[in-house]
Amino acid sequence: MKNSKFILAGLTFVFCMQANAGLLFNYSQLATKDLDQINKLVNDKVKESKKTPSGKVIPLREALQAVYSRPNEDDMIDKVVAPLRSNLDELDAWEKTISQLTDEAIGALKHPRTFKPVVQVTYAIFLENLLAEIKPLVKDDGFERKIAERIRDAHLEITKEAQDERALRMMKSLTSPSDIAIQILSQPKPAPAAEHEKATETSAESADLKQ
């Protein structure tokens, strides 16, 4: 009888993990939340972090994941992410948190059979939004470029079930985050300042000779 209870508890845990993963909300639930509701979520998690004697990053991490997992057609991320960024920076945990959340999303999409389609879509949207936010910084050889390269090198594929889920709820298709990362990383880097100045001087000299 005791063994049966342990088995039942284990199955319940597995089901919960499959249904929700580590997410506060899935993308469909987040899409119904307006600016005030998302702001409240963020502010509540910031307050929770400040009141917690230890593990202060955890509430901020949960809120950051929710913010980036919401479809961003209305550009809400820019309006709500600042308090999370500033508090994580104070804890010297912004890059570490982004890195952990990226790995979590990649891990889920690499093992889609473990997660329901709505969870797969949520993680794909998280990576899609993250790539859009870091795109202007990828040209530099810094943290953001390494994140984009990690997503590219994961060779993520979107399952048919996830595509159907996204099309049914949002009438949109999903692009593999790895393909998005490839496009971003394929953009040419700007020339270093010294090379740019040299090219400018050469162009000026050429112009003088023509005159």
Secondary structure as UniProt FT lines:
FT   HELIX           2..20
FT   TURN            21..22
FT   HELIX           27..31
FT   HELIX           35..51
FT   HELIX           57..69
FT   TURN            73..74
FT   HELIX           77..80
FT   HELIX           82..90
FT   TURN            91..92
FT   HELIX           94..110
FT   HELIX           112..114
FT   HELIX           117..134
FT   HELIX           135..137
FT   TURN            138..139
FT   HELIX           143..153
FT   TURN            154..155
FT   HELIX           160..170
FT   HELIX           177..185
FT   HELIX           193..210
//
